[in-house]
Amino acid sequence: MKTFVKILTVVALIIAFSSASNAQNALKIGYIDFNTLIAAMPGVDSVKIKLQKYQQTLTDQLDAMRAEFENKYLDYQSQSASMSDLIKQTKEKELQDLQSRIDGFQTKAQQDLQAKQQELLAPIVEKAKGAIKEVAKENKYTYVLNSIEDVVLYNEPTDDLMALVKKKLGISK
């Protein structure tokens, strides 16, 4: 009976160690440069064009506001010697208000441009993430890491999923 218990214990330990060993072998990690993938995706060029047009619209509006400020400032400078204190204060307040509006517009324009970029890129990003997920499942990857910005300090080149994901998306470049 003691021999049977010893054999059973040894078998149980062997099974436990082999299960742990198999679990470690099942872990498979790949990586991809997500920004490079997005840049290679179809439709990114049209997103860039739309963003450039939107940015130009905002820039034109900002330039118009700055020109208005410049004209009012030059007008103030040329006539300030003949203005009463009340009119000077009113003109100065008007210039300060206009400068505040310009600053506010510039901040809001940057935020709007970023929001527009996210809105336009969202379908492309989702498509890329879907392809990465499919490739990871097909090739039994447990994790896929983004290799940009020093997120991964070391990796084997054979685990780069870029070629597989590009193939999945039909990207040849």
Buried (B, 14 or more C-beta within 10 A) or exposed (E): EEEEEEEEEEEEEEEEEEEEEEEEEEEEEBBBBBEEBBEBBEEBEEBBEBBEEBBEEBEEEBEEBBEEBEEBBEEBEEEEEEBEEEEBEEBEEEBEEBBEEBEEBBEEBEEBBEEBBEEBBEEBBEBBBEBBBBBBEEEEBEEBBBBEEEEBEEEEEEBBBBEBBBEBBEBEE
